[in-house]
Amino acid sequence: VVYLKYFNDSFKLAYFRYISEFMKVLNILFVIVELKHLLVFLDIILVGFLIFKIKDDVELFKFKALPLLTVGSIISFTLINPFGNSDIESVGNREFFNYYIKDAYGLVVGEEVDVHKVDEFTFLNDDEEGNDKLLGLAEGRNLIVIQVESLQDMVVNREYNNQEITPNINKLISEDSLYFNSYYQQLGKGNTSDTEFVSNNSIYAPIHGQANELYQDSYFHGLPWILKDEGYTTTALHGYKGDFWNRDNAYPAQGFDEFYSEKDYDFEERLIMGIGDREFFNQSINYMKEFNQPFYSMLITLTSHGPFNLPEHEKALDLEGRDEGTLFGDYLQAANYTDRAIGEFIEDLKEEGMYDNSIIAIYGDHFGITMNDRRINDRISEFIGKTYDYDEMLKIPLVINIPGKDINETVEVAGGHVDFMPTILNLMGVESKNPVVFGQDLVNADEGFVISQTYMIKGSYIDDEVVFEMSRDGIFKNSRAWNKETGESVDVEECREGYEKALKLLNESVYILENDIIRQVVEEGRSLSNIDMEDIGLTPEKYIAHAGGRIDGETYTNCMDAMELSYDKGFRFIEVDFEWTTDEEPVLLHSWDGFVEKFFGAEREQHSYEEFKNFTMMNGWTHLTLEDLAKWMEEYKDVYIVTDIKEENMKLLRIIDERHPEIKDRIIPQIYYMDELRLAEYHGYENMIYTLYKSSNTEDEIVDFIKHNDLLAVTMPVERLNDSFVEKIKETGTFIYTHTINDEAQALELEEKGVDGFYTDDLI
């Protein structure tokens, strides 16, 4: 605003439009961000100011480059958090970043998905004879599903300051409804879109990318297709952009006849992110009354999206003074607004004559308020009367209303989005011809089991009694578990069976999605038992060329000459070392020490990216940049590169993912610590070698980690090898490398001990 006099009119107009949108969410930052959190960005502002002072083109830089630099740096710095700073992590966990920045980042970047190895399918939910409670209770009716943005169970059937927060949902629960009070979100990387995907297809979403993007052309036979087979018209309605989360491309493959998006709705006032829920329902019902019956309509709401800052005229709850202007208070107001919109929609269904001939399901897509802010956590813990932990944060309501059937039942079996489809099909009396069903009918289930892979990481689960959170360091014994009712700690060893079951089911789900198994089963008529479950993963090579080979006798290099020499010798797995330049660019170099000493003397420890490139070009010694490596791999398409970088490993993998996704499937990351595995998986890397070079874990911890995770191989120095350790690893079926071996006799001796392969300079 200080510099407005310099803006031209067109830029000024665009700027004010941006500011008007940004101000809608800016107030949330003042509520949830402490002063110390802002200090971590002070250096960015100072650097921007310095650059501003020395720039020649002041007009261009001052008003276009500098704001982009500052905002972009804050966003990227918070997403990446390169130094693991706890205050940055705290900022990154805020709803502003969770819902706006991180959603957009995941959508724009996109990720590939890894292929897990599966021996056989043992996961399927085979309904037992006689499990027919409420079977066909809603047979032949319209199905209306309302997916409510950020609706948590903690506001349902609960009062605040002597006011019902969700009076209309509460009323539905008490009239002709099933209420599932132990129902949990189950997301992958696609956030809200995963809720739709999992609920409609009863298969887990991937954590490595959004399902709507990865599998838009795959074959599905979920709820929309099953009901289409029964003569239903199927539609999805959402008052936001059709291409967001790739819905407009993904919905047809998942069985929706029509998709009504933002372009199909008329609205003047934007609430939070788009059309208000009240107007959305009003216009949606005008479309719905024209549908051929019976129909299946999925309606996805928007207004209760974070940061929940409704205009004053839409706020109906009388808040306590301490909750005014807080995230918690704003969330209650938003939930109450959407509940009122749902109440009006139900009345409109009655007026249009559609209510009595419908089954109406309402559920939340995911949580709205994180537990990771201590001040907010304390307030919500006080509000709900217990500790606000994962079992409360991830819990969402599911209400299934069947008008005129005189049912009023609370189902306490633990369930999640994956259970939605089989539960609905039972109530509608429709048989699924799709055997790939990971969920179960919660009405007839004896016990519940809910897998979580976001927020609580892969391997975590919730059942009817216990919550198990897998440790983020990858060591099972460091995990935690507690009783849902009492909050008392539970011995994690009692959770091992559930942990292994969760991993197995997620691996099977990814295998099915990645190999389009549903097409083979449903469209081609093949039986699951007859599908060839061959290991389609990468097979480890016996030899890995160490550090790109040797040039000039003892000098380890990663130059192109060494790479091609290794290739000519027959190596197809080549380990290359990376180092960082002074300006934080990765280059292929065994160490700066040898490079600088050989060519520059001991004057400097390292050099900039441009200096590195210029020197190698002038001297004709083809050291590689990352870009050079990508070009080289395009020529040598059968080569796999084993990365070796001992500092900021994940930073390197992220850079490769962002800049050169075309080679990512031929990059084999070496991970040094157990917690790096999940991060590498998140970025879509599918073949990892766990190196024990820096590991301080015990042998039992290492074996347990290897046993329960998909690894291409494990490697270790010779001094860590012992007969019992090797034998334990061999029992897991994992390939064992050791390094560095250049003596043939030693290699033969190690092979007799059970070693499978070697990092080497000379052996081949």
C-alpha positions in Angstrom: 0.0 0.0 0.0 2.9 2.3 0.7 4.0 2.0 -2.9 0.6 2.4 -4.6 1.6 5.6 -6.3 4.0 3.6 -8.5 1.5 1.1 -9.7 -0.1 1.3 -13.1 -3.9 1.0 -13.2 -4.0 -2.6 -14.5 -1.5 -3.9 -11.9 -3.2 -1.9 -9.2 -6.6 -3.5 -10.0 -5.1 -7.0 -10.0 -3.3 -6.3 -6.8 -6.4 -5.1 -5.0 -8.3 -8.2 -6.2 -5.6 -10.3 -4.8 -5.5 -8.4 -1.5 -9.3 -8.6 -1.1 -9.1 -12.4 -1.4 -6.0 -12.7 0.8 -7.6 -10.5 3.6 -10.3 -13.1 3.9 -7.8 -15.5 5.3 -5.3 -13.1 6.8 -7.1 -12.7 10.1 -6.6 -16.4 10.8 -2.8 -15.9 10.9 -3.1 -13.3 13.7 -5.1 -15.7 15.7 -2.9 -18.8 15.4 0.6 -17.6 14.7 2.8 -16.4 17.6 5.4 -13.6 17.2 8.3 -16.0 17.4 6.9 -17.9 14.4 7.2 -14.8 12.3 10.8 -14.2 13.3 11.9 -17.2 11.3 11.0 -15.3 8.1 12.9 -12.1 9.1 16.0 -13.0 7.1 13.9 -13.4 3.9 12.6 -9.9 4.3 16.1 -8.5 4.9 17.5 -10.4 1.9 14.6 -9.1 -0.2 15.3 -5.6 0.9 19.0 -5.8 0.1 18.3 -7.2 -3.4 15.8 -4.4 -3.8 18.4 -1.8 -3.0 20.9 -3.0 -5.6 18.5 -3.9 -8.5 18.8 -1.8 -11.7 15.3 -2.2 -12.9 13.6 -0.9 -9.8 10.1 -0.6 -11.2 9.9 -4.2 -12.4 11.6 -5.7 -9.3 10.0 -3.6 -6.6 6.5 -4.3 -7.5 6.5 -7.7 -9.2 9.7 -9.7 -8.4 10.1 -8.7 -4.8 6.5 -9.5 -3.6 6.7 -12.9 -5.5 10.2 -13.5 -3.9 9.0 -12.8 -0.4 5.7 -14.6 -0.6 7.1 -17.5 -2.6 10.0 -17.9 -0.2 7.8 -17.9 2.9 5.6 -20.6 1.3 8.4 -22.8 0.0 10.4 -22.3 3.2 7.4 -23.4 5.3 6.7 -26.4 3.1 10.2 -27.6 2.9 11.5 -26.6 6.4 15.1 -27.3 5.4 16.5 -27.2 8.9 13.8 -29.1 10.7 13.0 -26.0 12.8 10.2 -26.7 15.3 8.7 -23.2 15.0 8.6 -23.4 11.2 7.0 -26.9 11.6 4.4 -25.3 13.9 3.6 -22.6 11.3 3.4 -25.3 8.6 0.9 -27.2 10.6 -1.6 -24.3 10.6 -4.8 -24.5 8.7 -3.7 -21.7 6.3 -0.9 -23.8 5.0 -2.7 -27.2 5.4 -5.7 -26.1 3.4 -4.4 -23.5 1.0 -0.7 -23.8 0.4 -0.2 -27.5 0.8 -3.4 -28.4 -1.1 -2.2 -26.3 -4.0 1.4 -27.7 -3.7 0.2 -31.3 -3.9 -2.1 -30.5 -6.8 0.5 -28.7 -8.9 3.5 -30.9 -8.2 1.8 -34.3 -8.4 3.6 -37.5 -7.5 4.1 -40.9 -8.9 3.1 -44.0 -7.0 5.2 -47.0 -6.1 4.4 -50.6 -6.9 4.3 -52.9 -3.9 5.0 -56.6 -4.2 2.1 -58.9 -3.2 2.2 -62.6 -2.8 -1.5 -63.3 -2.7 -4.8 -61.6 -2.0 -6.1 -62.4 1.4 -7.8 -59.2 2.2 -11.2 -59.5 0.7 -14.3 -59.2 2.8 -16.2 -62.3 2.3 -19.7 -61.9 3.8 -20.8 -64.8 5.9 -24.1 -66.4 5.5 -26.8 -64.9 7.7 -25.3 -61.4 8.0 -28.4 -59.7 6.6 -29.4 -57.2 9.3 -31.3 -54.3 7.6 -30.6 -55.9 4.2 -32.6 -54.1 1.5 -34.3 -51.7 4.0 -33.9 -48.9 1.4 -34.3 -51.0 -1.7 -35.1 -49.1 -4.9 -34.7 -45.7 -3.3 -32.8 -42.6 -4.5 -29.4 -42.3 -2.8 -28.4 -38.8 -1.8 -24.9 -38.5 -0.3 -23.8 -35.2 1.3 -20.1 -35.0 1.9 -19.6 -32.1 4.3 -16.4 -30.2 4.3 -14.3 -30.4 7.5 -17.2 -31.8 9.6 -15.9 -33.4 12.8 -17.9 -35.6 15.1 -17.1 -33.5 18.1 -19.8 -30.9 17.1 -22.5 -33.5 16.5 -25.1 -34.0 19.3 -23.2 -31.5 21.4 -24.1 -28.1 22.9 -22.1 -25.0 23.1 -23.1 -22.2 25.5 -26.6 -23.8 25.7 -26.9 -24.0 21.9 -27.0 -27.0 19.7 -24.2 -26.6 17.1 -25.8 -29.0 14.6 -29.5 -29.1 15.4 -30.6 -30.4 12.0 -28.1 -33.3 11.9 -29.1 -34.1 15.5 -32.7 -34.2 14.5 -32.0 -36.6 11.6 -30.1 -38.9 14.0 -33.1 -39.1 16.2 -35.5 -39.9 13.3 -35.2 -43.0 11.1 -31.4 -43.0 11.1 -28.3 -45.0 11.8 -25.6 -42.9 13.5 -22.0 -44.2 13.3 -20.2 -42.6 16.2 -16.8 -44.3 15.7 -16.2 -43.3 12.0 -12.9 -42.0 10.8 -11.4 -40.2 7.8 -9.2 -42.3 5.5 -7.1 -40.1 3.1 -4.1 -40.4 0.9 -2.4 -37.5 -0.7 -5.6 -36.2 -2.5 -7.2 -34.8 0.6 -11.0 -34.1 0.0 -10.9 -35.9 -3.3 -9.7 -39.0 -1.6 -12.8 -39.1 0.6 -14.9 -39.3 -2.5 -12.6 -41.9 -4.1 -12.4 -44.2 -1.0 -16.1 -43.9 -0.2 -17.3 -44.7 -3.7 -14.8 -47.5 -4.4 -14.0 -49.1 -1.1 -10.3 -49.1 -1.8 -7.5 -47.1 -0.1 -6.1 -44.0 -1.8 -2.4 -43.8 -2.5 -0.1 -41.7 -0.4 2.2 -41.0 -3.3 -0.1 -38.9 -5.4 -3.8 -38.1 -5.8 -5.9 -41.0 -7.0 -8.0 -38.8 -9.4 -4.8 -37.9 -11.3 -3.0 -41.2 -11.2 -5.9 -43.4 -12.1 -8.2 -41.2 -14.2 -8.1 -43.8 -17.0 -8.2 -46.9 -14.8 -11.2 -49.2 -14.6 -13.4 -49.0 -11.5 -16.6 -50.7 -10.5 -17.6 -48.9 -7.4 -20.8 -47.5 -6.0 -21.7 -45.3 -9.1 -21.2 -48.1 -11.5 -22.9 -50.7 -9.4 -26.0 -48.5 -9.1 -25.8 -47.7 -12.8 -26.1 -51.5 -13.4 -29.3 -51.2 -11.3 -30.7 -48.5 -13.6 -29.7 -45.5 -11.5 -28.8 -42.1 -12.9 -25.5 -41.0 -11.3 -24.4 -37.4 -10.7 -21.9 -35.5 -8.7 -22.5 -31.8 -7.6 -19.9 -29.4 -6.2 -19.8 -25.6 -6.3 -16.1 -25.4 -7.1 -13.8 -25.6 -10.1 -14.3 -28.7 -12.1 -10.6 -29.3 -12.7 -9.7 -29.0 -9.0 -8.4 -32.4 -7.9 -9.0 -33.4 -11.5 -12.6 -34.2 -10.8 -13.9 -33.5 -14.3 -11.5 -36.1 -15.8 -11.8 -38.7 -13.0 -15.5 -38.8 -12.4 -16.5 -40.5 -15.7 -14.2 -43.5 -15.1 -15.6 -43.8 -11.6 -19.2 -44.0 -13.0 -20.8 -40.6 -12.8 -23.0 -39.7 -15.7 -22.9 -35.9 -15.0 -20.8 -33.5 -13.0 -22.2 -30.1 -12.0 -19.4 -27.8 -11.0 -18.9 -24.1 -10.3 -19.7 -23.1 -13.9 -23.2 -24.6 -13.5 -24.1 -22.4 -10.5 -25.0 -18.7 -10.2 -23.8 -16.8 -7.2 -22.8 -13.3 -6.3 -21.3 -13.7 -2.8 -18.4 -16.0 -2.1 -18.3 -17.6 1.3 -14.8 -18.8 2.3 -13.9 -20.6 -1.0 -16.9 -20.3 -3.2 -20.6 -20.6 -3.4 -22.3 -20.7 0.0 -23.8 -24.1 1.0 -27.3 -22.7 1.3 -27.3 -21.4 -2.3 -25.5 -24.6 -3.4 -28.3 -26.8 -2.0 -31.0 -24.5 -3.4 -29.7 -24.7 -6.9 -28.7 -28.4 -6.7 -32.3 -29.4 -5.9 -33.4 -27.7 -9.1 -31.1 -30.0 -11.0 -32.1 -33.1 -9.0 -35.8 -32.8 -9.5 -35.2 -33.2 -13.2 -33.1 -36.4 -12.8 -34.6 -39.7 -13.9 -35.4 -41.8 -10.8 -33.9 -43.7 -9.1 -30.8 -41.6 -9.0 -27.6 -41.4 -7.0 -26.5 -37.9 -6.3 -23.3 -37.0 -4.4 -23.2 -33.4 -3.1 -20.0 -32.0 -1.9 -20.2 -28.9 0.3 -17.7 -26.1 0.6 -18.5 -23.3 3.1 -17.1 -25.1 6.2 -13.6 -25.1 4.7 -10.9 -23.5 6.7 -10.2 -20.8 7.8 -14.0 -20.7 8.6 -14.3 -16.9 8.6 -17.9 -16.3 7.8 -19.3 -12.8 7.3 -21.1 -11.5 10.4 -24.6 -11.8 8.9 -24.1 -15.6 8.6 -23.0 -16.2 12.2 -25.8 -17.5 14.4 -24.1 -18.9 17.5 -23.6 -16.7 20.6 -19.9 -17.3 21.4 -18.2 -16.8 24.7 -15.8 -13.8 24.7 -12.7 -16.0 24.8 -13.8 -17.8 21.6 -14.6 -14.7 19.6 -12.2 -14.3 16.7 -10.5 -17.7 17.4 -10.1 -20.6 15.1 -12.3 -22.7 17.4 -15.1 -20.2 17.5 -15.0 -19.6 13.8 -15.1 -23.4 13.2 -18.3 -23.7 15.4 -19.9 -20.9 13.4 -19.1 -22.5 10.1 -20.3 -25.9 11.2 -23.5 -24.4 12.4 -24.0 -22.5 9.1 -23.6 -25.7 7.1 -26.0 -27.6 9.4 -28.6 -24.9 8.8 -28.1 -25.3 5.1 -28.6 -29.0 5.3 -31.8 -28.5 7.3 -33.2 -26.3 4.6 -32.2 -28.8 2.0 -34.0 -31.6 3.8 -37.2 -29.5 3.9 -36.8 -28.8 0.2 -36.5 -32.5 -0.5 -39.8 -33.0 1.3 -41.5 -30.2 -0.6 -40.3 -31.7 -3.9 -41.6 -35.1 -3.0 -38.1 -36.7 -3.0 -37.5 -37.2 0.7 -39.7 -40.2 1.4 -38.3 -42.2 -1.5 -34.6 -41.6 -0.7 -31.9 -42.8 1.6 -29.7 -39.8 2.7 -26.2 -40.3 3.9 -24.2 -37.4 5.5 -20.5 -37.7 6.5 -17.5 -35.4 7.0 -14.6 -35.5 4.6 -11.8 -34.9 7.1 -11.0 -32.9 10.2 -11.2 -29.2 10.4 -9.0 -28.2 13.4 -5.5 -29.7 13.9 -4.5 -31.1 17.3 -0.9 -29.8 16.8 -1.5 -26.3 18.2 -1.3 -26.4 22.0 -3.6 -23.5 22.6 -6.3 -24.8 20.3 -5.8 -28.3 21.7 -6.3 -27.2 25.2 -9.5 -25.4 24.3 -11.0 -28.3 22.4 -9.9 -30.8 25.1 -11.9 -28.7 27.6 -14.8 -28.5 25.2 -15.0 -32.3 24.6 -14.0 -33.3 28.1 -11.0 -35.4 27.1 -7.6 -35.1 25.5 -7.9 -33.9 21.9 -5.8 -36.7 20.3 -5.9 -38.5 16.9 -8.9 -40.6 17.8 -10.9 -37.4 18.3 -9.3 -35.3 15.5 -9.7 -37.9 12.8 -13.3 -38.9 13.9 -16.0 -37.7 11.6 -19.8 -38.4 11.7 -21.7 -40.7 9.4 -25.5 -40.5 9.5 -27.7 -42.6 7.3 -31.3 -41.5 7.2 -34.0 -43.8 5.8 -37.3 -42.0 6.1 -40.3 -43.9 7.3 -38.4 -47.0 8.4 -38.6 -46.3 12.1 -35.0 -47.1 13.0 -33.0 -45.2 15.5 -29.7 -46.9 16.2 -26.2 -45.9 17.1 -23.5 -48.2 15.5 -20.4 -48.2 17.6 -18.2 -50.5 15.4 -15.1 -48.6 14.3 -15.3 -47.8 10.6 -14.0 -45.4 8.0 -14.6 -44.2 4.4 -13.6 -47.5 3.0 -16.6 -49.1 4.7 -19.1 -46.7 3.2 -19.9 -48.5 -0.1 -20.5 -52.0 1.4 -22.7 -50.5 4.2 -24.8 -48.6 1.7 -25.2 -51.5 -0.6 -26.4 -53.7 2.2 -29.1 -51.2 3.1 -30.1 -50.8 -0.5 -30.2 -54.5 -1.1 -27.8 -54.3 -4.0 -25.3 -57.1 -4.6 -21.8 -56.0 -5.7 -20.2 -58.0 -8.4 -16.9 -56.3 -7.6 -14.8 -58.6 -5.4 -12.2 -55.9 -4.8 -13.7 -54.5 -1.7 -11.5 -53.5 1.3 -14.3 -52.3 3.5 -17.0 -54.1 5.4 -20.7 -53.5 6.0 -20.6 -51.9 9.4 -24.2 -52.8 10.2 -23.3 -56.5 10.2 -19.7 -56.3 11.3 -18.5 -57.9 14.5 -15.5 -55.7 14.9 -14.0 -52.6 13.3 -10.6 -51.9 11.9 -9.6 -48.5 10.5 -6.3 -47.8 8.7 -4.7 -44.4 8.8 -1.8 -43.3 6.6 -1.9 -39.5 6.9 -1.4 -37.6 10.1 -0.8 -40.9 11.7 1.6 -42.5 9.3 1.4 -45.8 7.5 1.0 -48.8 9.8 -1.2 -46.9 12.3 -4.8 -48.0 12.9 -7.9 -47.6 15.1 -10.1 -50.5 16.2 -13.0 -50.7 18.6 -10.8 -50.4 21.6 -7.3 -49.2 20.8 -5.6 -46.4 18.8 -2.1 -47.4 17.5 0.2 -44.6 16.2 3.2 -45.9 14.4 6.4 -44.1 15.4 7.7 -41.6 12.8 11.3 -42.8 13.3 10.3 -46.2 11.8 11.0 -48.2 15.0 8.0 -50.2 16.1 8.8 -50.2 19.8 8.9 -46.4 19.8 5.2 -46.3 18.7 2.4 -45.4 21.1 -1.0 -46.9 21.7 -3.8 -46.0 24.0 -7.3 -47.1 25.0 -10.0 -45.0 23.2 -12.3 -44.8 26.2 -9.9 -44.4 29.1 -6.9 -42.8 27.4 -4.6 -45.2 29.2 -1.5 -46.5 27.5 -1.5 -49.9 25.9 1.6 -52.1 25.3 2.5 -51.6 21.6 3.4 -55.3 21.3 -0.3 -56.0 21.6 -0.7 -54.0 18.4 1.8 -55.8 16.2 -0.8 -58.0 14.5 -2.9 -54.9 13.6 0.1 -53.0 12.5 1.1 -55.8 10.1 -2.4 -56.1 8.9 -2.6 -52.4 8.1 0.7 -52.5 6.1 -0.5 -55.6 4.2 -3.9 -54.1 3.2 -2.3 -50.8 2.0 0.3 -52.7 -0.1 -2.5 -54.8 -1.6 -4.5 -51.7 -2.4 -1.6 -50.0 -4.2 -0.9 -53.2 -6.1 -4.5 -53.4 -7.3 -4.6 -49.7 -8.4 -1.2 -49.7 -10.1 -1.9 -52.9 -12.1 -5.5 -52.1 -12.9 -6.6 -55.4 -11.3 -10.3 -54.4 -11.2 -10.4 -54.3 -15.0 -9.1 -57.8 -15.1 -11.6 -59.1 -12.5 -14.8 -57.3 -13.6 -14.5 -56.4 -17.3 -12.4 -59.4 -18.4 -14.1 -61.9 -16.1 -11.0 -63.2 -14.5 -10.9 -64.7 -11.0 -8.6 -63.1 -8.4 -7.2 -66.5 -7.7 -6.1 -66.9 -11.3 -4.4 -63.6 -11.6 -0.6 -64.0 -12.0 0.9 -62.3 -8.9 4.4 -62.3 -10.3 7.0 -60.0 -8.7 6.9 -57.0 -11.0 9.3 -55.0 -8.9 12.9 -54.2 -9.8 15.4 -57.1 -9.3 18.6 -56.1 -7.7 21.8 -56.4 -9.7 24.6 -58.4 -8.1 27.2 -55.6 -8.6 26.8 -51.8 -8.0 29.6 -49.6 -9.5 30.9 -47.6 -6.5 31.1 -43.8 -7.0 31.1 -44.1 -10.7 34.3 -46.1 -10.9 37.9 -44.9 -10.7 39.9 -42.7 -13.0 43.6 -41.9 -12.6 44.3 -44.7 -10.3 42.9 -44.0 -6.8 40.8 -40.9 -7.5 37.1 -41.6 -7.0 35.0 -39.6 -9.5 31.5 -39.2 -10.9 32.6 -37.8 -14.2 30.9 -39.0 -17.4 34.0 -40.9 -18.4 33.8 -42.9 -15.3 30.1 -43.5 -15.7 30.5 -44.7 -19.3 33.5 -46.9 -18.2 31.3 -48.5 -15.6 28.6 -49.0 -18.2 31.0 -50.6 -20.7 32.2 -53.0 -18.0 28.6 -54.2 -17.7 27.3 -52.3 -14.6 23.7 -51.3 -14.8 23.4 -50.2 -11.2 25.8 -47.2 -10.6 26.1 -45.5 -7.3 27.0 -41.8 -7.7 27.9 -39.3 -4.9 26.4 -35.9 -4.6 27.7 -32.8 -2.9 26.1 -29.3 -2.4 27.6 -26.2 -4.0 27.8 -23.0 -2.0 24.5 -21.9 -3.6 22.7 -25.1 -2.6 22.8 -26.9 -5.9 23.5 -30.7 -6.1 26.4 -31.8 -8.2 27.9 -35.2 -8.8 31.1 -35.3 -6.8 32.6 -37.8 -4.4 33.8 -35.0 -2.1 34.9 -31.4 -2.3 38.1 -32.3 -0.5 39.6 -34.3 -3.3 38.2 -32.0 -6.0 39.5 -28.7 -4.4 42.8 -30.2 -3.4 43.5 -31.6 -6.8 42.6 -28.5 -8.8 42.5 -25.5 -6.6 44.7 -26.2 -3.6 43.3 -25.9 -0.1 42.1 -22.3 -0.4 38.4 -23.0 -0.4 36.2 -25.9 0.9 33.6 -25.8 -2.0 32.5 -23.7 -4.9 29.4 -22.3 -6.5 27.3 -24.1 -9.1 28.6 -21.8 -11.9 32.2 -22.2 -10.8 31.8 -26.0 -10.7 30.4 -26.0 -14.3 32.9 -23.6 -15.7 35.9 -25.5 -14.3 34.8 -28.9 -15.5 34.1 -27.4 -19.0 37.5 -25.6 -19.2 39.4 -28.6 -18.1 37.6 -31.1 -20.3 36.9 -33.3 -17.3 33.2 -34.0 -17.5 32.0 -33.8 -14.0 28.2 -33.9 -14.0 25.5 -31.6 -12.8 22.1 -33.1 -12.1 20.9 -31.9 -15.5 23.9 -33.7 -17.2 22.9 -36.9 -15.3 19.3 -36.6 -16.5 20.5 -36.2 -20.2 22.9 -39.1 -19.8 20.2 -41.4 -18.4 17.9 -40.5 -21.3 20.6 -42.0 -23.6 21.4 -45.0 -21.3 17.8 -46.1 -20.6 18.8 -49.4 -18.8 20.8 -47.7 -16.1 19.7 -47.3 -12.5 21.4 -44.7 -10.4 21.9 -45.4 -6.7 22.1 -42.0 -4.9 24.7 -41.3 -2.2 24.5 -38.1 -0.3 25.0 -38.1 3.4 23.7 -34.6 4.2 20.1 -33.5 3.4 19.2 -36.7 1.7 15.5 -35.8 1.4 16.3 -32.4 -0.1 18.1 -34.1 -3.0 15.3 -36.6 -3.6 12.8 -33.7 -3.6 14.9 -31.8 -6.1 15.1 -34.8 -8.4 11.4 -35.3 -8.1 10.6 -31.7 -8.9 13.1 -31.1 -11.7 13.5 -34.5 -13.4 10.5 -36.7 -12.8 11.3 -38.4 -16.1 14.2 -40.3 -14.4 12.7 -40.7 -11.0 11.6 -44.3 -11.6 15.3 -45.2 -12.3 16.6 -43.5 -9.2 17.3 -45.8 -6.3 17.6 -43.8 -3.1 19.9 -44.9 -0.3 18.2 -44.1 3.0 20.4 -43.7 6.1 17.6 -43.5 8.7 14.4 -45.4 9.1 12.2 -42.2 9.1 13.5 -41.4 5.6 11.6 -44.3 4.1 8.2 -42.7 4.4 9.4 -39.4 3.1 11.0 -41.0 0.1 7.7 -43.0 -0.5 5.8 -39.7 -0.3 7.8 -38.3 -3.2 7.0 -41.4 -5.2 10.3 -43.3 -5.1 9.6 -47.1 -5.3 13.0 -48.8 -4.8 15.0 -48.0 -1.7 18.2 -49.4 -0.3 18.6 -49.1 3.4 22.2 -48.5 4.2 23.5 -49.2 7.7 26.6 -47.0 7.2 25.4 -44.5 9.8 22.7 -46.6 11.6 23.0 -46.9 15.4 19.9 -49.1 15.7 20.2 -52.6 17.1 20.1 -55.6 14.9 16.6 -56.6 16.1 15.3 -53.1 15.3 16.8 -53.2 11.9 15.4 -56.7 11.1 12.0 -55.7 12.3 12.1 -52.6 10.1 13.2 -54.6 7.1 10.6 -57.2 7.6 7.7 -54.8 7.6 8.7 -52.5 4.7 9.2 -52.7 1.0 12.9 -52.4 0.4 14.9 -53.2 -2.7 17.9 -54.2 -0.6 19.9 -53.5 2.6 23.6 -52.7 2.5 26.2 -52.5 5.2 30.0 -52.3 5.7 31.8 -55.6 6.1 32.4 -54.9 9.8 28.7 -55.1 10.5 28.3 -58.5 9.0 27.9 -61.4 11.3 26.3 -64.8 10.7 23.2 -64.4 12.9 22.5 -60.9 11.6 22.8 -62.1 8.0 20.6 -65.1 8.7 17.8 -62.9 10.2 17.8 -60.6 7.2 17.8 -63.5 4.8 14.6 -64.8 6.6 12.9 -61.6 5.5 13.7 -62.3 1.8 15.6 -59.1 1.5 18.7 -58.8 -0.8 21.9 -58.0 1.1 24.7 -55.9 -0.3 28.0 -55.0 1.4 30.6 -52.4 0.5 33.2 -51.8 -0.8 34.6 -55.1 -2.2 37.3 -55.2 -4.9 38.9 -58.6 -4.0 37.4 -61.6 -5.7 38.4 -64.0 -3.0 36.8 -61.8 -0.3 33.6 -61.6 -2.4 33.4 -65.4 -2.7 33.9 -65.8 1.1 31.2 -63.2 1.8 28.8 -65.0 -0.6 29.2 -68.2 1.4 28.1 -66.2 4.5 24.9 -65.2 2.7 25.8 -61.8 1.1 24.0 -61.4 -2.3 25.8 -58.5 -3.9 28.6 -56.0 -3.7 29.4 -52.3 -4.1 32.6 -52.4 -6.1 35.0 -50.5 -8.2 36.5 -53.3 -10.2 34.5 -56.5 -9.9 32.0 -57.4 -12.6 
